[in-house]
Amino acid sequence: MAEGKIIDRYEIESVGVKTRVNIVDEDHTLYYKLVLPEVDVATSALLDDIKERLISSADIKTSEVLDSKTITDLKKAFEENAGTILGTELPDLEDDVKNHFILSMVHELLGLEDIDFFLDDDKIEEIVINSAKEPVRVYHKKHHWLATNVTPKSEMQIQNYSNTIARRIGREITTLNPLLDAHLMTKDRANAILMPISTKGNTITIRKFARDPWTVTDFIKNKTANSEVMALIWLVMQYEMNMLLSGGTGSGKTSFLNICMPFVLPNQRIISIEDTRELQLPQYLYWTPLTTRQPNPEGKGEVSMLDLLVNSLRMRPDRIIMGEVRKKREAEVLFEAMHTGHSVYATLHADTCEQTIARLTNPPVDIPHSMLDSVHLNVVMFRDRRRGIRRTFEVGEFVPDETAAKRGDFKFRPNVIYKWNARSDTVALTKVNAQLYERIGVHTGFTEQEVLDEIQQKKKILESLVEHNIRSIDDVGRVMNRYYVDTDYVVDLFNKGKDPKKLLEI
């Protein structure tokens, strides 16, 4: 087979060592190829012997493996020891080969060997090991699914990866307990399934945790949402109203929830409850993240979403963020928290506002319609796999169904305020007379016109952030923090068209 045409190339960096990546078109199929330095067979055998000696001499405790400083310290130790040995036994070894040799030791001792290269690539969202018979595949932000030039050596190697992941969180994965849902040191989420449950071979799927998380600026710039929708959500969150995020798998529910968090007032306590830690909030926010825990092989030690939700109500939260609502009891406690005055945000699987109501009021969630009155806003996310885009599909509210009421049946129906148009790829206002504006007025004392004016003011601020490319999570957070601390000054600055980067100055 021909070597293929390179259509994209860039570098990734791991522990200070740079490695080149080529995206190659071979016979009209794209491949992800790591470009590692080549060495002859004799040198390779000697390097393997040196690596084995260095690794076997390393005395590393489990607690050290979980310490973020360990990699840096080990690299320094390896550089010194490896430099001494290589200087004696391979004095003419090129620097590039030497650096990658040290990097491979760090990956082997502390990580998942060559899989760590993919973890260091910010352009990769997902990593999949299907078996030892197939190359590792990755989901690339630009090029989508790609086969790589890395193939596991054996099924035992894949199982060792799974065991390494499990041990670091105090879990086990065995033939009797062949499923694992865990997170790596890097906070990436890992799922493993052993043979024979996975019939092709041992399988690992890693969903990467965003190193540089999305912000509202990014969402407006890439048209995932528009500035007017985000201004409305900002207003809803500012005045502690409740919101549900709906959508299919991978539609961007959690990402959307994350970009909304800077809209929370800085002096309020936030409790987040997730299966795996995915949210990343600005540093200034008062945030306590909680995550669930699976039971051990004896079936003990489980901490469920419900356990954490019930416990969070004893922690004096102002805002509660909950991962996906799946069960009736979780929903009942969550809606009870709304009724008792807590501001609640949660996600669930549903493709429209109408489906959100159906999902909540039918098994397995199955809560009564009367509880839906506590939800002020429902945002529905959509992923177009063909075009590789995510969009805010609907923004709506739940209102009493007058037709059902005439039959003596108390139900809620969706009232869609904004809806995405697939043909024009725009989100447009569909209902001017939303009841939400009146409900905001109850919280704020604003007239409907004042609510609309407030949305326009916030829209202007958000568009200025886009114009001046203020996009990091902490920079956006600092602007929001300054807005709440000195609203008049910030509004005046934006109204006069001044550079909002002044707000980032200490």
Backbone hydrogen bonds, N-H to C=O, Kabsch-Sander energy under -0.5 kcal/mol:
donor,donor_aa,acceptor,acceptor_aa,energy
5,K,25,D,-2.2
7,I,5,K,-0.6
7,I,23,I,-2.7
8,D,23,I,-1.2
10,Y,21,V,-2.0
12,I,19,T,-2.8
14,S,17,V,-2.7
17,V,14,S,-2.4
19,T,12,I,-2.9
20,R,35,V,-0.8
21,V,10,Y,-3.2
22,N,33,K,-2.7
23,I,8,D,-3.2
24,V,22,N,-0.7
24,V,31,Y,-2.6
25,D,5,K,-3.3
26,E,24,V,-0.7
26,E,29,T,-3.0
27,D,25,D,-0.5
29,T,26,E,-1.1
31,Y,24,V,-2.5
32,Y,147,A,-2.9
33,K,22,N,-2.8
33,K,31,Y,-0.6
34,L,32,Y,-0.5
35,V,20,R,-2.8
36,L,34,L,-0.9
44,S,40,D,-2.6
45,A,41,V,-2.2
46,L,42,A,-2.0
47,L,43,T,-2.7
48,D,44,S,-2.3
49,D,45,A,-1.8
50,I,46,L,-2.4
51,K,47,L,-2.9
52,E,48,D,-2.3
53,R,49,D,-1.9
54,L,50,I,-2.5
55,I,51,K,-2.9
56,S,52,E,-2.2
57,S,53,R,-1.2
58,A,54,L,-0.6
58,A,55,I,-1.1
60,I,58,A,-0.9
65,V,61,K,-1.5
66,L,62,T,-1.1
67,D,64,E,-1.3
70,T,67,D,-1.7
73,D,69,K,-2.3
74,L,70,T,-3.3
75,K,71,I,-2.5
76,K,72,T,-1.9
77,A,73,D,-2.2
78,F,74,L,-3.5
79,E,75,K,-2.8
80,E,76,K,-2.0
81,N,77,A,-2.6
82,A,78,F,-3.7
83,G,79,E,-2.2
84,T,80,E,-1.8
85,I,81,N,-2.3
86,L,82,A,-3.4
87,G,83,G,-1.9
88,T,84,T,-1.1
89,E,85,I,-3.1
90,L,86,L,-2.3
93,L,90,L,-1.8
98,K,94,E,-2.4
99,N,95,D,-3.0
100,H,96,D,-2.0
101,F,97,V,-1.9
102,I,98,K,-2.1
103,L,99,N,-2.3
104,S,100,H,-2.3
105,M,101,F,-1.4
106,V,102,I,-1.9
107,H,103,L,-2.6
108,E,104,S,-2.2
109,L,105,M,-2.6
110,L,106,V,-2.7
111,G,106,V,-0.6
111,G,107,H,-1.6
113,E,107,H,-1.7
115,I,112,L,-1.9
116,D,113,E,-1.8
117,F,114,D,-1.4
118,F,114,D,-0.6
118,F,115,I,-0.7
119,L,115,I,-1.4
120,D,116,D,-1.4
121,D,118,F,-1.0
122,D,120,D,-0.8
124,I,121,D,-1.8
125,E,139,Y,-3.1
126,E,139,Y,-1.0
127,I,206,I,-2.4
128,V,137,R,-3.3
129,I,204,I,-3.2
130,N,128,V,-0.6
134,E,131,S,-0.9
136,V,150,V,-3.3
137,R,128,V,-2.6
138,V,146,L,-2.5
139,Y,126,E,-2.6
140,H,138,V,-0.7
140,H,144,H,-2.6
141,K,123,K,-3.2
144,H,140,H,-2.2
146,L,138,V,-2.6
147,A,30,L,-0.8
148,T,136,V,-2.2
149,N,32,Y,-1.0
158,I,154,S,-1.4
159,Q,155,E,-2.3
160,N,156,M,-2.3
161,Y,157,Q,-2.1
162,S,158,I,-2.1
163,N,159,Q,-2.5
164,T,160,N,-2.5
165,I,161,Y,-2.4
166,A,162,S,-2.4
167,R,163,N,-2.9
168,R,164,T,-1.5
169,I,166,A,-1.6
170,G,167,R,-1.6
171,R,166,A,-2.8
174,T,177,N,-1.5
180,L,192,A,-2.2
182,A,190,A,-3.1
184,L,188,D,-2.8
187,K,184,L,-1.9
189,R,207,R,-2.4
190,A,182,A,-3.2
191,N,205,T,-2.6
192,A,180,L,-2.4
193,I,203,T,-2.4
194,L,178,P,-1.8
197,I,194,L,-0.8
198,S,194,L,-1.5
199,T,197,I,-0.9
203,T,193,I,-2.9
204,I,129,I,-2.1
205,T,191,N,-2.9
206,I,127,I,-3.1
207,R,189,R,-2.7
207,R,205,T,-0.5
208,K,125,E,-2.7
208,K,206,I,-0.6
219,F,215,T,-2.0
220,I,216,V,-2.1
221,K,217,T,-2.4
222,N,218,D,-2.8
223,K,220,I,-0.9
224,T,219,F,-1.6
225,A,219,F,-1.7
230,M,226,N,-2.1
231,A,227,S,-1.9
232,L,228,E,-2.0
233,I,229,V,-2.3
234,W,230,M,-2.4
235,L,231,A,-2.2
236,V,232,L,-2.4
237,M,233,I,-2.7
238,Q,234,W,-2.7
239,Y,235,L,-1.6
240,E,237,M,-1.7
241,M,236,V,-2.4
243,M,344,V,-2.1
244,L,377,L,-2.3
245,L,346,A,-3.0
246,S,244,L,-0.5
246,S,379,V,-3.2
247,G,348,L,-0.8
248,G,381,M,-0.5
251,S,248,G,-1.8
256,F,252,G,-2.5
257,L,253,K,-2.5
258,N,254,T,-2.4
259,I,255,S,-2.1
260,C,256,F,-1.1
261,M,257,L,-0.7
261,M,258,N,-0.9
263,F,260,C,-1.9
264,V,261,M,-2.1
268,Q,265,L,-1.2
270,I,286,Y,-3.1
271,I,319,R,-2.5
272,S,270,I,-0.5
272,S,288,T,-1.8
273,I,321,I,-2.8
274,E,290,L,-2.0
285,L,282,P,-1.4
286,Y,268,Q,-0.7
287,W,285,L,-1.2
288,T,270,I,-2.9
290,L,272,S,-2.8
292,T,274,E,-1.9
293,R,303,V,-2.4
296,N,300,K,-3.3
299,G,296,N,-3.0
303,V,293,R,-2.4
308,L,304,S,-2.1
309,L,305,M,-2.4
310,V,306,L,-2.8
311,N,307,D,-2.3
312,S,308,L,-2.5
313,L,309,L,-1.0
313,L,310,V,-0.5
314,R,311,N,-1.8
315,M,312,S,-1.8
318,D,269,R,-2.4
319,R,269,R,-2.3
320,I,343,S,-2.7
321,I,271,I,-2.9
322,M,320,I,-0.5
322,M,345,Y,-2.8
323,G,273,I,-2.6
325,V,347,T,-2.6
326,R,324,E,-0.6
328,K,364,P,-0.8
331,A,327,K,-2.2
332,E,328,K,-2.7
333,V,329,R,-2.3
334,L,330,E,-2.5
335,F,331,A,-2.9
336,E,332,E,-1.9
337,A,333,V,-2.1
338,M,334,L,-1.6
339,H,335,F,-2.2
340,T,336,E,-1.6
341,G,338,M,-1.5
342,H,337,A,-2.3
343,S,318,D,-1.8
344,V,342,H,-0.6
345,Y,320,I,-2.5
346,A,243,M,-1.4
347,T,322,M,-0.8
347,T,323,G,-0.6
348,L,245,L,-1.9
350,A,247,G,-0.6
350,A,348,L,-0.7
356,T,352,T,-1.8
357,I,353,C,-1.9
358,A,354,E,-2.1
359,R,355,Q,-3.0
360,L,356,T,-2.2
361,T,357,I,-2.0
362,N,358,A,-0.6
365,V,359,R,-0.5
365,V,362,N,-1.0
366,D,359,R,-0.6
366,D,362,N,-2.2
367,I,360,L,-2.9
371,M,368,P,-1.6
372,L,369,H,-1.8
373,D,370,S,-0.9
374,S,371,M,-1.8
375,V,372,L,-1.7
376,H,242,N,-1.1
376,H,374,S,-0.6
377,L,242,N,-1.3
378,N,396,G,-3.0
379,V,244,L,-2.6
380,V,378,N,-0.5
380,V,394,E,-3.3
381,M,246,S,-3.0
382,F,391,R,-2.6
384,D,382,F,-0.5
384,D,389,I,-2.8
385,R,383,R,-1.0
388,G,384,D,-1.5
389,I,384,D,-1.7
391,R,382,F,-3.0
392,T,224,T,-1.9
393,F,380,V,-2.1
393,F,391,R,-1.0
394,E,380,V,-1.4
395,V,418,Y,-2.3
396,G,378,N,-2.8
397,E,415,N,-1.7
398,F,375,V,-0.5
399,V,397,E,-0.6
399,V,413,R,-2.8
401,D,411,K,-3.0
402,E,400,P,-0.9
405,A,401,D,-2.1
406,K,402,E,-1.7
407,R,403,T,-0.7
407,R,404,A,-0.7
408,G,405,A,-1.7
409,D,404,A,-2.7
410,F,408,G,-0.6
411,K,409,D,-0.8
413,R,399,V,-3.1
415,N,397,E,-2.7
417,I,395,V,-2.7
418,Y,395,V,-2.1
419,K,428,A,-2.2
420,W,393,F,-2.6
421,N,426,T,-3.3
422,A,420,W,-0.6
425,D,421,N,-1.7
426,T,421,N,-1.1
428,A,419,K,-2.6
428,A,426,T,-0.6
430,T,417,I,-3.7
431,K,417,I,-1.3
434,A,432,V,-0.8
437,Y,434,A,-0.9
438,E,434,A,-0.6
439,R,435,Q,-2.0
440,I,436,L,-2.6
441,G,437,Y,-1.9
442,V,438,E,-1.5
443,H,439,R,-1.3
444,T,440,I,-2.0
445,G,441,G,-3.4
451,V,447,T,-2.2
452,L,448,E,-2.2
453,D,449,Q,-2.5
454,E,450,E,-2.3
455,I,451,V,-2.1
456,Q,452,L,-2.0
457,Q,453,D,-2.1
458,K,454,E,-2.3
459,K,455,I,-2.4
460,K,456,Q,-2.0
461,I,457,Q,-1.7
462,L,458,K,-2.5
463,E,459,K,-2.4
464,S,460,K,-1.6
465,L,461,I,-1.8
466,V,462,L,-1.8
467,E,463,E,-2.4
468,H,464,S,-2.3
469,N,466,V,-1.2
470,I,465,L,-2.6
471,R,469,N,-1.0
476,V,472,S,-2.8
477,G,473,I,-1.8
478,R,474,D,-2.1
479,V,475,D,-1.9
480,M,476,V,-2.2
481,N,477,G,-2.6
482,R,478,R,-2.4
483,Y,479,V,-2.1
484,Y,480,M,-2.1
485,V,481,N,-2.0
486,D,482,R,-2.8
490,V,486,D,-2.1
491,V,487,T,-2.9
492,D,488,D,-2.3
493,L,489,Y,-2.2
494,F,490,V,-2.2
495,N,491,V,-2.6
496,K,492,D,-1.8
497,G,494,F,-1.3
498,K,493,L,-2.2
502,K,499,D,-1.6
503,L,500,P,-1.7
504,L,501,K,-1.4
505,E,502,K,-1.1
